[in-house]
Structure formats: C-alpha cells, structure tokens
Amino acid sequence: MSEILSISSLLNSLSFLHFAEWGILLHLVVVVALIIRILWVQKNTGIAIAWLTIMFAIPVIGVIGYILIGEPTIGRRYQQRSERTKKLLQQIPANNLLQINPQKQDTLNPLIDQKYTGLSQFGETRTGFAASAGHKLQLLTDVDVLFDKLIADINHANQLILLEFYIVYPKGRVLEVFEVLKAAAKRGVECYLLADSVGSFGLFSGNTAKNLEAAGVEVHQSMPVGLFKTLFKRTDVRNHRKIVVIDDSIGYTGSFNLVDPRYFKQDKNLGQWVDVAMRVKAYQQNSVVAAMAGVIVTDIGAESRTNFATLQERVNSYTRRLNLTKPAINDVNNKASVLDTPDDDYDTSVQVPNQPAEYNVVAQLIPSAPQMTAHVIYNTLVNAIHRADKKICITTPYFVPDESLMGALTTASRRGVAVTLIIPKKVDFFFVQHASQAFYQELLEAGVTIALFDAGLLHAKTVVIDDSYCLFGTVNMDMRSFYLNMEVSLAIYSPKMVAHVAECQQTYLQYCEIMSLESWQIRPRILQVFDNGIRLFSPLL
C-alpha cells in the first residue's frame, strides 16, 4: 500500500513539474512576443524603453500591463463611428452650423505672421479645421466671472447648447449651471452634455445625471469603462476636452472643467485650482465656434450606434428643411441677446488684471485624439518652439516631456531665446511630481527659467511664443496629453490677443518662487536618484 502511495505522490509531483515547465515556457513565449510587438509598434523611443524595462524587471506585471494599457487603442467601433460622423457632417450644406469650410489662405496671410503659416496649414491638414478671422475673444481668469458669463449665455440661448467636459463635479456653482440648463431644455432649447465616464464619476454615480435627463437635457458618457471593454480598448485613454458651444455664436474652451474650485479636491492640501478659459464670439460662419460644435457632435456620435443613428436622422431631416426655410443657425443677427458685456468688478485669490475683449482675432481649433490625428498638437508645439526668436513662456500643471520636447526647449534657450516654465510647486500626483523634478537640472543648466507657482494648483495650459503666437487649451506638457487623451487647443495668431495671455502669465510669475541651479544641486543624493528612477517610467505617466 505504501508503495502505491509513493508512486502516486511521485506522479503528482511530476505532473506539477510538467505543468510548471509548460507554464514558464508559455510565459516566456508571451514575453518575447510582446517585446517584438513593442519594438514593432512603439515609435516613441522613450515609451518603448519604459515598457521594455518593465517587461524585463517585472515580467508578469509587465505582460498584464501592456495588454491592458500598452497601446493607445480607443476601440475599432468607436473609431469607425467617429470617421462616419465626420463624413456625415461634411455632407451638410454650407450654411449649416457643422460644416467647416476653410477660408482662402490668401485672405488670412496678411493677418498671420509668415513664420506661423506653416503651422496653420499643418493643423488644417491634420484636422480639417483652418484658421479663420472675425472672432471676438475674451480671456476669463476668475471663476465667478466665468460662471456668470456661462450662466447668462445659457439663459439667452435660442436653439442649441453643447457641453463637453472631462470633469463635471456637481457642487457649488455647477449646480447653478445645471438649473439654467434644465430651464433652457424646458423652453425648447436642445441641450447636450458629454462627460468623461471616469473624470465625471461623481456626476454618473448619483442622481444628478438622471435629474438632468428627466428635465430634457441629453447626458452622455464619454469613453465608458468596464471589465469587458478593457479587453478591446485602453481604459486610461480619456476624453480630456473642455468645450461649450451655445447656438452657433458663443464658444468656450480652456483648462476649466465644469467644477467649482472651492469644492474640488480640497483634501489634497494644494489650495484652489487656478484655471483660465477663453470665451469666443463668432461673427461669421467659418469660425472656431463651428469647429467646436463639430468636435462635440462628432464625439457624441462616436459613442454608440444609437447616437450615430440619431445624428444621421437629424442631419437628413435638417438637410430637407434647408430647401424650405432659412435656418436660424448661423444667423448672427438673431443672437443679439447673448450676453456680450465684460464684467469689470470682481475679486480673485490670484489677482490677474481684467482683460478686455479683442475683435477680429485670427484663431484655429486643433483637436487631437489617438489613432486619428497623428499627435497634431504635440507636433505643432514642438515646431512652434523651434520657430521662437525671442521668448517662450509655458504654464502647465504637469511637465513630463519626452526627448524631442526637452531638446526643443533646451536648444531654444541655448540659442538665446528666453524660456520660462511656470509650473505648480506641488501637484496632486506623487509620481508625476518626481518625474517632473528629474528634468529640472537639465533645464536649469541650459538656462531655462523654472518658476514654481505657490498660490494653489496652477491648472492653466498656455504657451506663448514671441508674443505673436499662442496655444491655449486642455493639453498638459506630458505624454498622456500628447499621445493618449482626446484634447483640444486653440491656436491664436493675433498679437493683441496673445498679449492678454502673456500678461496673465506674467501675473502668475508674481506668485512664483524662481529656482536656481545651485539650490537644486544641493538636494540629498538619494532624492536625485529617486527622481531619475521615476523618470525611466515618465513616458507612461
């Protein structure tokens, strides 16, 4: 009997060893296959090296991580619906809100500095949206002024309200926005809200979204997540856009999420978030406001087959009506009631001077999305930095550049351009903070001025080149914004308007601590090693 038990035990041991050997062999095959995949697919050297490092150091976690979030996949069906939506919008007659017909370049050349015409054409080629004139722009730096104007514009809306945000946080004055949205829907205005499923978890986890829908506001989740969806697309690819369109004449974009900073992330001990937004008034059909509407409608249509089918029916119905009546859309004369007077008296914790509106501004909307626009904002930014002659000033909450962006900034500084980087002294992500710090010494050695903002979490994303060109929008200076998220930037070509953004940046500098190379180099060696270690994974942050 004992012999039989011994033989049985031996067979079980052999079976286990045999199974373990096959398991190890299978794992090695998967690891090798993924390494080949990384070398084949990842065109960014930093991202490829980061994934290879993880694959060799912690292969099990590396395999699972790369399968889940290794490549910026937004989903085949989403991409197909997005492309079909764009084609559908192109079929609408030219006097419709969503038809973007670029102005002839020769009419804009006198209004755009010659060194930026190439950037304008590059953006148009990649996105289909050309630069256009005839805008009234106003920089909004105070949250209460922003809310006041947004609420007043919604109250005066006649036909259509489109909102798209990464974060919608239903607290504080955001609730006032919801109330006027409900009122607008009840008086017959079409109201649509598209919010990121992860960023706006607080909106969808309670009854707020249901209450809005019950009042007639159409609420949609952008990029919804789930265990099954994770197998087919990356769940960390997010819709990071912040856009509002009211009728066809008013648009908003910038770093401002639909949140009241007095209620948002106050447990992080970082102070209030400091944001900016641009209010755009369009006086002609071919405008950035029309482009904003096109982006939002495309994003809504791409979310589901039902959304696309509804959009298709609406477009067909609207096209038929064009032959019968002149649509009110794009009839600027009928929008005279929209709030258009600046507010001059307001207080803010960071005292940015009141900015008047500028007329006849040349601007261009540049949206980006993975697998669809070939990193257009990133390439535009790097090209703009290389074109700088005198100065570059950047504000960003998160600074985790790649080799090309670092090379552009340090080279610009070494060739005599005054480069200033304004970033928060503390941010709300531990690893991002340390990855960012790993780049400071190289920047300081090249002569770049690093200003640490200490009056809250500076969330504004602005780039000013030579006081004649500006990128203004939702994009952080990190690889997540450049390569993964759905983003949008407003390129501004009119120096008078660019000057307002530059003045805002100069005000931020008054709340900053200027770093020196000497003080940075005396940090404990262990901290420097830790920062540099985190930097290895910076392409993935």
N, C-alpha and C positions, 0 to 999 in steps of 0.2 A: 504493500500500500504506500509506504514511504517513497519507494522508487517511482511509483506513478505520480505522486505529488511533486517530486523533484523534477521529473520530466516535464510535467505541466507547467511548473514555475519557470523552467528554462525556456520553454516555447513562448510563454508570455513575455519573458524578458527579450527574447529575440524579436518577437513581433513589435514590441515597443521600440527597440533599437532600429528595426527596419523602418517603422513609421517615422521615427525621428529623423533618420537619414533622408528619407524622401521629403520630409518637411523642410529640412535645411536646404536640400537641393532645389526644391520649388522656390524657396525664398531667394536663393542666390540667382535663379533664373529671372525672377521678377525684378530684383535689384538691378541686374545687368541690363534688362530690357528697359527699365526706367532711366538708367544712366544714358543709354543710347538715345532714348526719347528726349531727354534733357538736352543732350548735345545737338540733336537734330532740330528741335523746335525752338528752344530759347535763344533768341537772337541777342538779347541783352547779356553781356558777359558777366556783370555783377550778379544778376539773378541766377544765371547758370552755375556760377561758382558757389553761391549760397546754398543752392539745392544740392549740389554735389557734396558740399561739406556736411550737410545734414545726413545725406544718404550714407556716407562713409562713417560718420560719428555715431549716429543712432539709426541704423538701417530700418528697424521695424517702424518707428515713428516717421522716418523719412518716407517710406513707401506709402503709408496711410495718408500722410500729409500731402504728398504730391498728387496722389489720386484724387483727393478731395479739393485741394486749392492750388495745385501746381500750375495750371494754365488758365488764363482769363476767359473761360467759356461762359457766355451768357445764355446758352441754350439755342439749339438749332431752330426750334419753332419760333422762339422769340425773335431771333434774327430774321427769319423769313417773313414774319408778320410785320416787322419794322420796315423791311425793304418794300413789301407790298403796300404798306401805308404810305410811304414816301411817293411811290409811283401813283397811287390813287390821288394824293393831294396835287400832284403835277398835272392831273387831268382836269382840275377845276379851272373854269375860265379866269382870265387875268384879273378881273375886278373882284375876286374873292379874297377874303382875309388870308387864306392859307397858301396862296400862290406867290412864290417868291421869284420875281423877275429881276435880275441884276441890272443896275443902271449901267449905261455905257461907261467904260473905263475912262474914255477921254473927257467926259464931263466931270469926273472926280479927280483927275490928275492935278489940276490947279489947287485942289483942296487937301491933297495928301502929299506929305514930304516925299520926295523922289526915292529916298532910301528905304521907304516902307511900302512902296507899291508892290514889290515882290512878295512881301509878307501878306498883303491884301489878296493878291492873286493866288497865293498858296492856300490860304484859308478858303477862298471861294472854290478852288479845285477840289479840296478835300471834303467840304461840307455842302456845297451848293449855295451858300449864302454869301452874297457880295457885300462890300462896303457900300453904304448909301448915306446921303446927306439929308438935311431937313429935319433933324431931331432937336428937341429941347431936352437937355439933360440937367438934372439936379442931384448933387451928392448929398445923401442923408446920413448923418453921423450920430444922431441922437435917437434912441429907441422910441421915445414918446412922440417925437415929430414923425418918425416913420409910421408908427401905429396910427397916428391922427390922419395922416395923408392916405394911408391904405384904407382905413375905415371910411373916410369921406369919399374916396374914389369908388369903393364898392357901393356906397349908398347912392351914388349918381350913375351907376351902371344901367344901361338900357337893354342890352341883349345877351352878353356873354361874359362870364368870369371863369378864368382858368388859373388854377394854382398848382404848383409842383414844388414839393419840398422834401429834403432828406429827413429833417426832424420837425415834427409837429407835436408840440408839448402843450397839452390843454390846461394851462394855468395862467393866471394873471390876465393881461390884456388880450391874450389869444382868444379868451372866451368872448370878448367884445367882437372880435373878428368873426367868430362863429355866429354870433347873434345877427350881425348885419348880413352875413351870407344867407342865413335862413330867411331873413326878411326879403332879400333880393330874389331868392328862389320863389317865395310866395307871390311876389308881384310879377312873376313870369320870366325872370332872367335865368338863362341856363347857367348853372353853377357846377363846376367840376373841380374836385380835389384829388390829386395824385400824390401819395405819400409813400416813402420807402418803408417796406414792411419791418425792417429791423430798426432803423433810426427812429421811426414813429411808433414803436411798440406800445407806448403809453396811449396813443390815440386808438389803436385797434383792440387793446386788451380790455377796455372798459366799454361803456355805453355811448361814449361821445360820438364815434363814427355812426352808430345806429341812429342816434338822435338827429344827426345832420341828414342822413339819408331819409329819415321819416319826414323831415321838413322840405325835401325836394332837392337836396344837394347830392350829386353823384360822387361817391367816395370810392377810390380805387387804391388797392395796394400795389406798390411797385416792387418787382423782384421778390415775390413771396418765397419764404423758405420752408423746408420740410425735409424729413429724412429721405424720402423717395426722390425729391428734387435734387438732393445733394449728389446723387449718383450720376446726374446728367449735366449739371452746371454748378459753377462755383457759388457758394452761398455768401462769400465775402465780397463778391462784386456787387457794389451798391449803387443806387441812384442818388448821387450827391448834389443834384441840381437844386437851385432855388430860383424859381421864376414865377412871376404873376403877370397875367395879361387881362386887362379889363376893356371890354369891347375890342376895338382894334386900335385904340388910340393911346392907351396907357400901358406901360410895362415896368416891371421891377425885376432887378437881379442884383446879386452881390453875395456877400458871405452870410447874410442874415437868414437864419432859419426862422420858422414860424414859432418862436419861443419868446417868452418874456424873461430877460436875463436875471431879473430879480428873483425868479423862482427856479431857474435852471442850474443844476449841478452846483448848488451852493454848499454841498457837503464835501466838495473837493478842496476847499480852502485855497482857491485860486482867485477869488474875487469874482466880479461880474465879467461876463464875456463882452468884449468890445468889438462891435461889428459895424459894417458900413453897407449901404445899399445905394443903387442908382435908380432914380425914377426917370423914366423915358417917356416923353410925349412925342408921338409921331404925327406929322402933318402931311404925309403923302403915303401912297400905297406901298411902295417898296421900302420897307423900313425894318429895323431890328425888332420892333414890336411884332410885325407879321412873322418874322423868323422865330421869335419866342413862341408864338402861337403854334407855328408849325412843329416846333420841337415837342411841346406839351402834347399836342394831338397825336403826333407820331408815337410818343411814349405810351399814351393811353391805349392807342390802337394795337400796340405790340404786346400788351399784357395778356390778352386772351382772344380766342376765336370769337367769342361773343362781342367783345369790344370792337374787333375789326369788322364784324358783320354789321354792327350798329352804325359804325362810322361810314361804311360803304353805302348803306341805305340812306343815311343823312346826306352824303355827298351827292348821290344820284337825285334825291329829292330836291336838294338845293340847286343843282345844275338845271333841272327842269324849270324851276321857278325863275331863274335868271332871264328866261325868254319872255316872262310875263310882266314882271315888275322890276324896278330898280332896287337892289337890296340896300338896306340901311348900313350894312357892313362897309367899312371904309369911307362912309360919308362923314368926313370930319366936321362939317358944318352942323351936323345934328348932335355933336358931342360937346357943345359949348358949356354944358352944365357941369362937366367934370372938373373937380377941384384943381385949380391951377395957380393958386397964390401961395407963395412961400410963407412959412411961419418963422418969424424973426425972434420971438421971445421964448426961450426955453433953456433949461438947465441940464447939465450932464456931468457925470463924475469926471470924465476926461473932457476938458474944455476945448473942443475943436471949434474954431471960428465958423459962424454961419456962412454958408456958401450960397450965392445967388445962382439962379439957373442960367445956362448958356444956350443960345439959339444957334440953329443951323450947324449942329455938330455932325461931323462925319464919324460913323461908327459901324462896327461889323460884329455880328454874333458868331461865335466859334464854339459849337458844341462838340464834345468828344465822347466816344463810347468804345469799349474794347471790341475788337474784331470788325469794326465798322468804319472808323475814321482815321486809322493808322497813326494814332498818337499825335493828332494835329496840334493840340495846344502845347504839348511838350516841344515839338519841333519848332513851332512859332516862337516860343520863349527863348530857346537856345539861339535861334537865328537873330532874334531881336537883340540879345545881349552882345552877340558878335558885331552888330551894327552900331553899338553905342560909341560915341565920340568923347563925351564929357562926363556923364554921370549916370549911375544906375541906383535906384533905391527900391528895395523889396520889403514888403511886410508879409509875413506868413506865420501861422501858428505852429506849423510843423515843417522842419527843414531837415530832410534826409535825401540829399541829392545823389545822383549817380556820377560816374566818371566824366561824362560829357558836360553835364551842367556845372560840376566843380571846375572842370577845365575852362569852361567859358567864363565863369566868374573870376577865377584867379588870373587868367590871361588878360581879361579886361583891366583888372586892377594893375597888373604889371606893365601894361602899355599906357598907363596914365589916366585911366578912367576912374573917377571917384565912385567906388562901390560901397553901398551901405546896406546892411542886412538888419532889419528890425524884427526881432522875434521875442516871444514871451520869456521871462526869466524862468518860469515854471510852467509845464504843460500837464495835461491830465493823463498822459500815457507814459509809464515808467521807462519802457524800453525805447520809445521814441525820443525821450529826453536824453538818454545816454548815447543813443546812436547819433543824435544831432551833435552832441558835445564832442564826439570823435572827430568832427570836421573842423572844429574851431581853430586849432593850431595851424593847420594848412592855410586856412583863410586869413588868419592874422599875419602869418609870415608873408603872404602875398600882398598885404596892405589893405585888406578889406576891413571896413569898419563894422564891428558887430555891436549892436545896441540891444540890451536886454530890457524889455518893457516890464515895468513892475507896478502897474496900476490896474491889474486884472489880467484875464487871459485874452491877449490881443488875437482876435479871430479874423481880422481883415486880411484879404488876399489881394494885394495890389502890386503892380510892377510899373515903375515909371522910368522911361529911357529918355535922357536928354531933354526932359520937359516938353517933348513933342510927340510921344507915343506912350500909350498906357494899356496894360492888360488888367482887367478888373472883373472879378467873378468869384467862382467857387473853388478854384484849384489851389490845393496846398503844394508846397515845394517838396513833394515826396513821390515815390514810385507808385504808391497806391492811387493817388490822384492822376498821375500821368498815364499809367498803364492799365489800371483796373476799373476805377469808378466811372460812372456816367457823370460828366462835368459840363460846365458851360462858362465861357469867358466873353467879356465884351471888350473888343479892341477899339480904342478911341484914338483918332488921328488928328483931332483939333487941339492945338496947343493951349488955347484958353481954357478948355475943359480939363485938359491934362494938368494944368496948373492948380486946379482945385484939389485934385487928388494929391499932388505933390505937397501942397500946403497942409493937407491933412496928415501926411507922413511926417512933415516937419514938426507938427504939434505932438505926434506920438513920441518923437525924439526927446521932447521935454520931460517925458515920464520914464526915460531910459537910463540905465547905467551902461556907460561905454566901456567895453572890455579892453584890456591891454595884454599884449603878448607876454610881458614879464609876469604879471599876476597869474596868468593862466598856466604858465610853465612851472610854477612852484607848487602846484597841486600834488598831493601824495601820488607816488608812482602806481600804487595799486588801483587808484581811480582811473588813471590814464589807461592802464592795461584793461580794466573792465569795460571802459567806453570803447576801446578798439576791438575788444572781443564782440561786443554787441554790434559794432559796425559791420562785421562779417555778414550779419543777417539783415543789414539795412535794406537791401533790395526787396525783402519780403515784408517789411513793416508797413 
